[in-house]
Amino acid sequence: MTKVKEFEDFEVWKRSIDLAVFIYQLTMKEPLSKDYSLKDQIRRASTSVSNNIAEGFEYGNNKQFARFLRIAKGSLGEVRSQIVVLKRLDYISEEDYHYIYNESKSISKQMYSLINYLDSH
């Protein structure tokens, strides 16, 4: 693996930013925009993913980075759990639900591979 100098170079970080932006845009629409608690919770969970990737990388060692990637994976799980509630409340469309679910699962798998790499080096 090529030595990465900045967390912004990681594809997993870029994708997590894109997912958070998508969720922010989604939460600006009614009726979700009026449910301040759910809106805030999913926003915080989605931004936690990229923030933990960045924070973990900045510690400068594989063990800490892998630890923060695991926390980021946990936040992706939280996002997936929250979208089930949002879908059942008819706050989001079936299409948006599937996009978020599939993208979060894919990002999570990418993180898992990176964690395994870090744990072995």
N, C-alpha and C positions, 0 to 999 in steps of 0.2 A: 504494500500500500504506500502511496506517495505521502510524504510528510506534509500535513496540512498546517498552514501557518495561522489561519484565522477561522473562527467558527463559521463565519459567513461563507466559507468555501464548501461546507458540507451540504450536500443535496438534501439530506434529512432536515436540516435547519431551514433551508429555503422552502421546502414543502410544508413544514409546520407553520411558517409565516403565512404562506398562501392559505392554508386551512383556517388560521385565526382570522385573516382578513375576510374570508368567505363567511365565517360565523359572525363576525362583527356586522357585515353588511346584512346578513339574514336577520339579525336581532334589531335592526333599525326599522323593520317592517312590522306593521300591526298583524296580529294581536300580540306578538311576542314583545314588541317594543314597550308595551304597557305593563308587562309582568316583570317588574324591576328585579325581583329576587331571582327568577329563573334566568333572565337575561344576563344579570351580573355573574351568576354562577358559571354559566357556560362560557362567557367571555373570559373569566379568570382562568378556567381550566384550559381553554384553548391557547391563551397566551403563555401559560405556565410551561407548555411544551417547548417552545423555542427559547424561552428564558432559561430553562434548566439546561438545555443543550449548551447555550452560550456560557452560563455560569460554570458548568462542569468543565468545559473546555479550557476556560481561563485559569483553572487551578494548575494546569500544566502537567498533570500526571494521569496515566491511564486508569488507575484505581478510582480516583475521584471522578474522572469523566464518566466512567462506566456507572458509578453510583448515581450520578445526576441523570444519566440516560435512563436508568431504571425508574427514577422519579418521573421523568418526562413520559415514559411508557404508562405509568400510573395515571397521569393526567389525560392521556389519550383514552384510557379505559373510562375515566370519569366523563369525558365528552361523549363516548358511545352510550353510556348509561343515561346521560341527560337527554340525548336525542330520542331515546325511546319514549321518555315522558313527553317531550315536545311533540312527537308524532301522535301519541295517544290523545293529546289535548288539541290536536289539529292546528298547532302553531306553525308546523312546517309541512311542506309537501312530501309526498312519497319520494319524488325525485331528489329533493334536497337531503332527505333522510339517507337515501342510498349513497349519494355522493359523499356525505360526511362519514358514514359508516365505512365505506370502501376505502376512502382516502386515509382515514385514521388507522384502519387495519394494515394498509400497505406501509404507512409510515412506521407503525409499530414493528412490523417485520424487518424493515430496513434498520431500525434501531437495534433490534435483537441481533442482527448480523454484526453490527458495529460493536455491540457489547461483547459478543463472543470473540471478536478480533482483539479487542482491548484486553479482555481477560487472559488471552493466550500470549500476549506480548508484554 
